[in-house]
Amino acid sequence: MEKIVESFELYGKEYRLETGELAKQATGAVLVTCGETTVLVTAVVSKQEKDYDFFPLTVDFMEKMYSVGRIPGGYLKREAKPSDKGTLTARMIDRPIRPGFPDGYKNEVHVVATTFVCDGQNPPDTICVAGASAALLVGGAPFDGPAACVRIGRNVETGEFIVNPTYAEQETSDLELTIAGTADYISMVEAGAHEISEEDMLAAMTFGQEAIAAFCEKQSAFLAKVNPTPMDYTIHAADPCIAERVTPYFDEMSAALKDADKLARMGKVEELKNRVKETEFSEEERAAWASDIAAELKKLEKKAMRRMIIETGERADGRAPEEVRPLHIVPGYLPRVHGCGLFQRGQTQVMSVCTLGMLNEWQRLDTIDPAEGKRYMHQYNFPPYCTGETGRMGAPKRREIGHGALAERALLPVLPSEDEFPYAIRVVSEVLESNGSSSMASTCGSTLALMDAGVPIKAPVSGVAMGLIKEGDDVVILTDIQGIEDFLGDMDFKVCGTENGITALQMDNKAKGLSVDILARALKQAHEGRAFILNAMLAEIDAPREQMRETAPRIETIKIPVDKIRDVIGSGGKVVRGIQEETGASIDIQEDGTIHVGATDGTSMEAAKAMILGIVKEPEVGEVYEGEVVGIKDFGAFVKLTPGKDGLLHISRVANGRVGKVEDVLNLGDVVKVEVLEVDAKTGKISLDRLDKPDAPEGSAPASRRERDDRPRGEKRERGDRPRPGQGSRTPRRRHEV
């Protein structure tokens, strides 16, 4: 294929689609560019059909550090496992692509997006969806495209929507809405916002759908130039007799589904499925049609659940569509931790635990994203036992990273600034039981944990997951979906927010007929569900604790002149380490002279602060100090006033009366009370006077000249008695820096 290029401008930014030159052995490959950000997206479709009961699509997003002109950190100096942002980007590509393949298609599909160039202005993630769509269609895959993805921002001052904002434009935006789909329907939504209304969010979605259509039109023009040849493919079709044997068990399946207890319901359904297999199919048929029988039984379960809701309005656990499951909320469940909250909704239970730390404990990021790190970290864990299963535990999976990111995004807008609350904050949500909507339970539990820890959040956040059952023109929207409604339903729409507005949302859609009108209904119903849950939370804890727990660090902030920073740090960090070791406090020093001092007890805090302030303090005339004698010379003693300042106590001021040697009155390590007499404006040298002087001891007066030289007056010193240079001659004094 010859090189084919489509360049275009949309919404003030330049884009480019290119194929025919790179990665020609892939089924399809497209180089997609926005500004100078360039990503190669390849798609490979296997030749053989797999015997799976699901569509085997894999998406990988490869963050290459050379794309931003950096060498990877770490020992190996090579890109290793994907960062959290890379994992989230792979999920973002997967979710709008997956619904575009026909039901029953079982050939493996692998999409790889490799960042070649990231210009630091235009993010690479959204253009990857268009690249994946174009690569699949260039290769003739059976994909219902074109599909595209856009990010919508909003200028705070003008209120205008921005399509695919640059990193700089995102900084001044109160909305970050990522929306994907085709010209006809929306398949994926991700959003973070600063408490915006449902009406404004809906307007942004409507605008985003229009922008998607514009990008799909440009992609169609590119594909017209390519004129791809559709590949031959087959949709797996099971033997019709399987459905004929399974369908008669519809009523029994409907009865088995009507149980509010998840494990009991699953047991009944599984028992029915096993009975159908044993009764209706021979051993040879079970071996030959294993995946087809499993798929048909799944269809039976799905049909029974959906018809129950459409025809009767009753759900598997007996709830009405708008009803929220019973709530159990306990803030402060655990001792000693800095903050925690137990949140349970039905059979979904999450324990969120908040830990506070110094700002220098923030998470540093080694990614292609311009962000260097983050101060707030939310992590979500989903162990096998939470669903009553066994399994291997290890690194977090894509789902865990995605759910943690959603809860983190939901709470970010309400966190206090560093100036208001100078702490690094980590919240971990442990899913203890799961029957749907665990990410929303972790959001609610984390709000409880933050409030229990005394974090002065601007407003509490609650979240709820909405579902959809759509059969033709019949549509039922479900509040607080459980696992079976997510698995067999058409939509998983999670909405988080405060009393004032939305802070985050996420939607995955399986129904191609999802319209903006349905989304509007879902948002309205979600608002009611969120409000119900929030009121229940506030009944248990109505505001952040006024006092943090005793185990939490107390952090105070002080400001010092920038030119004093090196004095506090010391050579190689010696001074600041010494303060930390002596007091037990933690110290974080910023480049602008801001110092955060943290400790779990007030004594350590005050001691560390006093030592820091003592270092930067400039002694003034008339001030009184109690200092240690740190040096003794013939002419006096040097007294330590502050960790960085010494003063000279002249020999004439160490005692009442004449003193022959300083050591007759003072020794190294003695602590004396002194007053500042003079500070030399040019040199900074400090002269001191001793308060409460003792009397000079007897015999301490300096010897007379005659006593110093007992030779008879007039006697000449022999030439050989004169001291030679270096032998008894006076050694020049070394200047003592004060």
URPETA-V810093 format. One record per backbone hydrogen bond with DSSP energy under -0.5 kcal/mol. NH is the residue of the N-H (numbers start at 1). CO is the residue of the C=O. Records with the same first field share a line. If there is no record, write none. Layout:
NH = CO, CO
//
This chain:
4 = 19
6 = 17
8 = 15
10 = 13
13 = 10
15 = 8
16 = 33
17 = 6
18 = 31
19 = 4
26 = 23
27 = 43
28 = 43
30 = 41
31 = 18
32 = 30, 39
33 = 16
34 = 37
35 = 14
37 = 34
38 = 117
39 = 32
40 = 114
41 = 30, 39
42 = 40, 112
43 = 28
44 = 110
46 = 108
50 = 106
52 = 50
56 = 54
57 = 55
58 = 109
60 = 111
62 = 60, 113
63 = 61
64 = 62
65 = 63
67 = 64
68 = 65
69 = 66
70 = 65
87 = 83
88 = 84
89 = 85
90 = 86
91 = 87
92 = 88
93 = 89
94 = 90
95 = 91
96 = 92
97 = 93
98 = 94
99 = 95
100 = 97
101 = 98
102 = 142
105 = 102
106 = 104
108 = 48
109 = 56
110 = 44
111 = 58
112 = 42
113 = 60
114 = 40, 112
115 = 62, 113
116 = 38, 114
117 = 38
118 = 67
123 = 121
128 = 124, 125
129 = 125, 126
130 = 126
131 = 127
132 = 128
133 = 129
134 = 130
135 = 131
136 = 132
137 = 133
138 = 134
139 = 135
140 = 137
141 = 136
143 = 141
144 = 100
145 = 143
148 = 181
150 = 179
152 = 177
153 = 151, 162
154 = 175
155 = 160
156 = 172
159 = 155
162 = 153
164 = 151, 162
167 = 121
170 = 166
171 = 167
172 = 168, 169
173 = 170
174 = 154
176 = 192
177 = 152
178 = 176, 190
179 = 150, 177
180 = 188
181 = 148
182 = 185
186 = 514
187 = 180
188 = 180
189 = 507
190 = 178
191 = 505
192 = 176
193 = 503
194 = 174
195 = 193, 502
196 = 502
201 = 197
202 = 198
203 = 199
204 = 200
205 = 201
206 = 202
207 = 203
208 = 204
209 = 205
210 = 206
211 = 207
212 = 208
213 = 209
214 = 210
215 = 211
216 = 212
217 = 213
218 = 214
219 = 215
220 = 216
221 = 217
222 = 218
223 = 219
224 = 220
225 = 221
226 = 222
227 = 223
230 = 228
231 = 140
236 = 104, 234
242 = 239
243 = 239
244 = 240
245 = 241
246 = 242
247 = 243
248 = 244
249 = 246
250 = 247
253 = 249
254 = 250
255 = 251
256 = 252
257 = 253
258 = 254, 255
259 = 257
262 = 260
265 = 261
266 = 262
267 = 263
268 = 264
269 = 265
270 = 266
271 = 267
272 = 268
273 = 269
274 = 270
275 = 271
276 = 272
277 = 273
278 = 274
279 = 275
280 = 276
281 = 277
286 = 282
287 = 283
288 = 284
289 = 285
293 = 289
294 = 290
295 = 291
296 = 292
297 = 293
298 = 294
299 = 295
300 = 296
301 = 297
302 = 298
303 = 299
304 = 300
305 = 301
306 = 302
307 = 303
308 = 304
309 = 305
310 = 306
311 = 307
312 = 308
313 = 308, 309
314 = 308
315 = 319
318 = 315
323 = 320
328 = 344
330 = 342
332 = 340
333 = 330
337 = 335
339 = 354
341 = 352
342 = 330
343 = 341, 350
344 = 328
345 = 348
346 = 326
348 = 345
349 = 347, 433
350 = 343
351 = 430
352 = 341, 350
353 = 428
354 = 339
355 = 426
357 = 424
361 = 358
362 = 359
363 = 374
364 = 362
365 = 372
367 = 365
374 = 363
377 = 375, 425
379 = 427
381 = 429
386 = 383
387 = 384
388 = 385
389 = 384
401 = 397
402 = 398
403 = 399
404 = 400
405 = 401
406 = 402
407 = 403
408 = 404
409 = 405
410 = 406
411 = 407
412 = 408
413 = 409
414 = 411
415 = 411, 412
421 = 417
423 = 421
424 = 357
425 = 375
426 = 355
427 = 377
428 = 353
429 = 379
430 = 351, 428
431 = 381, 429
432 = 349, 430
433 = 349
434 = 386
435 = 436
441 = 437
442 = 438
443 = 439
444 = 440
445 = 441
446 = 442
447 = 443
448 = 444
449 = 445
450 = 446
451 = 447
452 = 448
453 = 449
454 = 451
455 = 450
456 = 454
457 = 455
458 = 414
462 = 497
464 = 495
466 = 493
467 = 478
468 = 491
469 = 476
471 = 474
474 = 471
475 = 473
476 = 469
478 = 467
479 = 321
480 = 465
481 = 465
485 = 482
486 = 482
487 = 483
488 = 484
489 = 485
490 = 468
491 = 468
492 = 508
493 = 466
494 = 492, 506
495 = 464
496 = 504
497 = 462
498 = 501
502 = 196
503 = 496
504 = 496
505 = 191
506 = 494
507 = 189
508 = 492
509 = 187
510 = 490
511 = 490
512 = 510
514 = 511
519 = 515
520 = 516
521 = 517
522 = 518
523 = 519
524 = 520
525 = 521
526 = 522
527 = 523
528 = 524
529 = 525
530 = 526
531 = 527
532 = 528
533 = 529
534 = 530
535 = 531
536 = 532
537 = 533
538 = 534
539 = 535
540 = 536, 537
541 = 537
545 = 451
552 = 549
554 = 599
555 = 553
556 = 597
558 = 595
560 = 593
564 = 561
565 = 562
568 = 564
569 = 565
570 = 566
573 = 570
574 = 571
575 = 569
576 = 569
577 = 573
578 = 574
579 = 575
580 = 576
581 = 577
582 = 578
583 = 579
584 = 580
586 = 598
588 = 596
590 = 588, 594
593 = 590
595 = 558
596 = 588
597 = 556, 595
598 = 586, 596
599 = 554
605 = 601
606 = 602
607 = 603
608 = 604
609 = 605
610 = 606
611 = 607
612 = 608
613 = 609
614 = 610
615 = 611
616 = 612
617 = 613
619 = 617
622 = 676
623 = 620
625 = 674
627 = 625, 672
628 = 640
629 = 670
630 = 628, 638
631 = 638
633 = 636
636 = 633
637 = 649
638 = 631
639 = 637, 647
640 = 628
641 = 639, 645
642 = 645
645 = 642
646 = 738
647 = 639
648 = 686
649 = 637, 647
650 = 648, 688
651 = 635
653 = 650
654 = 651
656 = 694
657 = 655
660 = 700
664 = 661
665 = 662
666 = 662
669 = 629
670 = 667
672 = 627, 670
674 = 625, 672
675 = 689
676 = 623
677 = 675, 687
678 = 687
680 = 685
684 = 680
687 = 678
688 = 648
689 = 675
690 = 653
691 = 673
694 = 654
696 = 656
700 = 697
708 = 704
709 = 705
715 = 712
721 = 718
722 = 718, 719
727 = 724
729 = 724
737 = 735
//
